[in-house]
Amino acid sequence: MSGGAAAAEVPTGNTFDKYGSSNPVVKRLMGGFHSTLDELWAKAAPSSVLDVGCGEGVLTFDWATRLGDTQVGADAPRGTGGRIVGIDLEDPKLRAEWEKRERPNLEFRAEEATRLSFSDDEFDLASAIEVLEHVPEPEATLAEMARVARSHLLVSVPREPLWRGLNMARGAYWRDLGNTPGHVNHWSKRGFASLLSRYGTVEEARSPFPWTMLLVRL
């Protein structure tokens, strides 16, 4: 996950493979998560995307496939439309995963989210999916995302204090009062919407259990 701290201070990638889990409870929760994400994506209808804190690039690759298959002309080579760039902190393990996910319209870069190398309004949409709870400077990260995006932000975080309560209910992280390792920021749905309203108009505020997901018009 990207942020303004050194790679040693901010976790990269998924400590638990929630996207590939065979656990039926996890699969059901992730089904609701992805369904909501797809609805907000469709409403934003981006033609280019910056995915901040892309991790292994699972979602980034899926989005690149979607845009590449839908935003090219009839005579254009398949898979060449809809630019997507995924960024995260430097990590050899992530680079190995990125090499497995290649498309003509997809690029991965090692960058810090508080100092993006992109121009103002370079992308339609900037996303941070399960990222901002990890970064030491979420406001700086959001400011940079809002700078490089011209239309929308799409963001999600664990919903608190529900997330901690669920961890404790399953007997996890008791010493840290249910806080998942690496989570340095905690927001209720209302608190997260209030934060994002500083950068634009919150068009959609959804609650796929147990997350908060927002679509923000810049």
C-alpha positions, 0 to 999 in steps of 0.5 A, a space after each residue: 500500500 502506498 503512502 508518504 512513509 518509507 516502504 519499511 513502515 507501510 505494508 505492501 500487498 495483501 497480508 491475507 489473500 481475500 481475493 483468492 480465499 476459498 473460505 465461504 464467509 470471506 467469499 460472500 463478503 468479497 462478493 458484496 464488496 465487488 458488487 458495490 465496487 462494480 456499481 460505483 465504477 459503472 457510475 463513474 465510467 472512467 476512460 483512464 485510471 490511477 490505482 493508488 496502493 495497487 498491491 499485487 495488481 489484482 483489481 488493477 488488471 481486472 480494470 485494465 481488461 475491462 477498459 481495454 475491451 470496451 473502449 477501443 474502436 471496431 478497427 483497433 487491436 483488442 486490449 489497447 484502450 483505456 489507460 490504467 496505471 497502478 502504483 505502490 511502494 517498491 517491493 520485489 514481491 510486488 514486482 514479481 506479481 506485476 510481471 504476471 499481469 501485463 496488458 497493452 493499456 496497463 502500467 505498474 510503477 513504484 511511487 509514493 502516493 504523497 509525491 505523484 509524478 503525474 500531471 494535473 488532471 491526467 486521469 479520469 479517476 483515481 482509486 485507493 481500495 483498502 489503502 488509506 487505513 494504512 498510510 501515515 498521511 491520508 490527507 496528503 495522499 488524497 490531495 495528490 489523488 485529487 490533483 491528478 484526477 479530473 473527474 472522480 475518486 473511488 475509495 474504500 476503507 474498513 468501517 470502524 468500530 465495526 471492523 475491530 469488533 468483528 476481529 475481536 469477535 473471532 478472537 483476533 488481535 485482542 492485545 490491540 483491541 481488534 486492530 488489524 496490524 498495519 491499520 493506522 487510521 480508523 474511520 466511521 462511515 460518517 467520518 470518512 465521508 466528511 474527510 472526502 468532502 474536503 476534496 469534492 462532492 460525495 456522490 455515493 456512500 455505500 456500506 458493503 459489510 464491513 466496509 465504507 466505499 465512496 464515489 467522489 465527484 471532483 
